[in-house]
């Protein structure tokens, strides 16, 4: 069975790493990126790949993404 995948968008590298570690230890495959642009690229490239999105408000986002 495939691991459930979660997309994490976090611009603070230390926090991103903590979230990625915690989710990974809970059995999730994590794609972690630092910007909204990177997240959109991953999402539009394969929209059904992730079961959940974990994010905060990222610098550079226009909130319409």
C-alpha positions in Angstrom: 0.0 0.0 0.0 1.3 3.5 -0.8 2.1 5.9 1.9 -0.4 8.9 2.1 1.3 12.0 0.8 1.1 15.5 2.4 2.3 18.7 0.8 3.9 21.1 3.3 4.5 24.7 2.4 6.7 26.4 5.0 9.3 29.2 4.4 11.0 28.7 7.8 13.5 25.9 7.1 13.7 24.7 10.8 9.9 24.6 11.2 9.6 22.9 7.8 12.1 20.2 8.9 10.3 19.7 12.2 6.9 19.3 10.5 8.4 16.9 7.8 10.0 14.8 10.5 6.9 14.5 12.6 4.7 13.6 9.7 7.2 11.2 8.3 7.4 9.4 11.7 3.6 9.1 11.6 3.8 7.2 8.4 3.3 10.0 5.8 5.3 10.7 2.7 6.0 14.5 2.8 6.7 16.9 0.0 8.1 20.0 1.6 8.6 23.3 -0.2 9.3 26.9 0.8 7.1 28.9 -1.5 3.6 29.1 -2.9 5.0 28.9 -6.4 6.8 25.6 -5.7 3.6 24.2 -4.1 1.5 25.2 -7.1 4.0 23.6 -9.5 3.8 20.3 -7.5 0.0 20.5 -7.2 -0.7 21.3 -10.9 1.8 18.7 -12.0 -0.1 16.0 -10.2 -3.3 17.3 -8.6 -4.3 14.0 -7.0 -1.0 13.2 -5.5 -1.5 14.7 -2.0 -4.1 13.9 0.6 -3.5 17.0 2.6 -1.9 20.5 2.6 -0.1 22.0 5.6 0.7 25.7 5.1 1.0 29.1 6.6 0.8 32.4 4.8 3.9 32.5 2.7 5.8 35.7 1.7 5.2 36.5 -2.0 1.7 34.9 -2.0 -1.1 37.1 -3.4 -3.7 35.0 -1.5 -5.4 34.2 -4.8 -3.2 31.2 -5.4 
